[in-house]
Amino acid sequence: MPTMLRTIVRPIVTEKTSLAYQDRGEYTFEVHPDATKTTIKAAIESLFGVSVVGVWTSQQRGKPRRVGGAMGLRPRWKKAIVKLKAGDTIEIFEG
């Protein structure tokens, strides 16, 4: 099981996630593949000092890639969408 600091790998900031933030107040993160919804909720609340209302997770499969003649796969990763209590924000998405 990952530690609290290793649970959240990085925020995912794209056009699609920015629209989800503006419309519904949802933040998207890449998380450790073994992280559960309860550990993700606890990590977000302790790292950013906000109240989490809901957590949705999905496994993203690795894409096939070719390097020269060899075929391989990018590693799989886990995505978490987090909804915060009304009025709470995370500053890293505000820039």
One Martini backbone bead per residue (centre of mass of N, CA, C, O) as a GRO file, in nm:
protein
   95
    1MET     BB    1   0.096   0.035   0.023
    2PRO     BB    2   0.080   0.357  -0.004
    3THR     BB    3   0.165   0.644   0.091
    4MET     BB    4   0.046   0.952   0.130
    5LEU     BB    5   0.261   1.088  -0.073
    6ARG     BB    6   0.229   0.841  -0.303
    7THR     BB    7  -0.068   0.851  -0.398
    8ILE     BB    8  -0.009   1.122  -0.534
    9VAL     BB    9   0.143   1.196  -0.832
   10ARG     BB   10  -0.054   1.387  -1.024
   11PRO     BB   11  -0.184   1.627  -1.201
   12ILE     BB   12  -0.448   1.670  -1.446
   13VAL     BB   13  -0.396   1.905  -1.723
   14THR     BB   14  -0.660   1.974  -1.936
   15GLU     BB   15  -0.921   2.061  -2.118
   16LYS     BB   16  -1.117   1.854  -1.995
   17THR     BB   17  -1.047   1.905  -1.689
   18SER     BB   18  -1.106   2.210  -1.692
   19LEU     BB   19  -1.409   2.183  -1.757
   20ALA     BB   20  -1.479   2.009  -1.508
   21TYR     BB   21  -1.402   2.225  -1.306
   22GLN     BB   22  -1.590   2.458  -1.404
   23ASP     BB   23  -1.867   2.296  -1.405
   24ARG     BB   24  -1.822   2.066  -1.138
   25GLY     BB   25  -1.560   2.061  -0.947
   26GLU     BB   26  -1.337   1.868  -1.081
   27TYR     BB   27  -1.056   1.664  -1.005
   28THR     BB   28  -0.748   1.541  -1.156
   29PHE     BB   29  -0.559   1.232  -1.093
   30GLU     BB   30  -0.268   1.066  -1.046
   31VAL     BB   31  -0.238   0.740  -0.910
   32HIS     BB   32  -0.180   0.481  -0.740
   33PRO     BB   33  -0.264   0.157  -0.831
   34ASP     BB   34  -0.324   0.073  -0.504
   35ALA     BB   35  -0.528   0.280  -0.456
   36THR     BB   36  -0.791   0.389  -0.273
   37LYS     BB   37  -1.057   0.586  -0.208
   38THR     BB   38  -0.982   0.640   0.092
   39THR     BB   39  -0.682   0.723   0.045
   40ILE     BB   40  -0.739   0.952  -0.152
   41LYS     BB   41  -0.913   1.123   0.035
   42ALA     BB   42  -0.703   1.155   0.264
   43ALA     BB   43  -0.478   1.286   0.090
   44ILE     BB   44  -0.630   1.537  -0.010
   45GLU     BB   45  -0.712   1.649   0.270
   46SER     BB   46  -0.414   1.673   0.384
   47LEU     BB   47  -0.262   1.830   0.149
   48PHE     BB   48  -0.509   2.069   0.090
   49GLY     BB   49  -0.747   2.128   0.300
   50VAL     BB   50  -1.009   1.959   0.214
   51SER     BB   51  -1.338   1.851   0.113
   52VAL     BB   52  -1.456   1.537   0.026
   53VAL     BB   53  -1.729   1.391  -0.155
   54GLY     BB   54  -1.589   1.242  -0.417
   55VAL     BB   55  -1.473   0.923  -0.577
   56TRP     BB   56  -1.325   0.840  -0.893
   57THR     BB   57  -1.214   0.544  -1.067
   58SER     BB   58  -0.952   0.441  -1.313
   59GLN     BB   59  -0.815   0.227  -1.547
   60GLN     BB   60  -0.527   0.266  -1.750
   61ARG     BB   61  -0.412   0.151  -2.027
   62GLY     BB   62  -0.155   0.052  -2.211
   63LYS     BB   63   0.016   0.154  -2.479
   64PRO     BB   64   0.125   0.075  -2.778
   65ARG     BB   65   0.479   0.043  -2.868
   66ARG     BB   66   0.739   0.134  -3.103
   67VAL     BB   67   1.094   0.030  -3.115
   68GLY     BB   68   1.159  -0.034  -3.397
   69GLY     BB   69   1.111  -0.387  -3.376
   70ALA     BB   70   0.988  -0.337  -3.098
   71MET     BB   71   0.740  -0.431  -2.878
   72GLY     BB   72   0.527  -0.244  -2.651
   73LEU     BB   73   0.434  -0.102  -2.325
   74ARG     BB   74   0.285   0.106  -2.152
   75PRO     BB   75   0.202   0.183  -1.855
   76ARG     BB   76  -0.017   0.156  -1.624
   77TRP     BB   77  -0.290   0.358  -1.481
   78LYS     BB   78  -0.440   0.581  -1.237
   79LYS     BB   79  -0.756   0.746  -1.208
   80ALA     BB   80  -0.879   1.046  -1.031
   81ILE     BB   81  -1.195   1.179  -0.935
   82VAL     BB   82  -1.257   1.488  -0.757
   83LYS     BB   83  -1.499   1.605  -0.523
   84LEU     BB   84  -1.586   1.902  -0.374
   85LYS     BB   85  -1.682   2.113  -0.165
   86ALA     BB   86  -1.843   2.386  -0.152
   87GLY     BB   87  -1.574   2.636  -0.187
   88ASP     BB   88  -1.354   2.448  -0.262
   89THR     BB   89  -0.998   2.462  -0.344
   90ILE     BB   90  -0.722   2.416  -0.572
   91GLU     BB   91  -0.441   2.600  -0.655
   92ILE     BB   92  -0.300   2.440  -0.900
   93PHE     BB   93  -0.567   2.506  -1.094
   94GLU     BB   94  -0.563   2.843  -1.097
   95GLY     BB   95  -0.335   2.914  -1.334
   0.00000   0.00000   0.00000
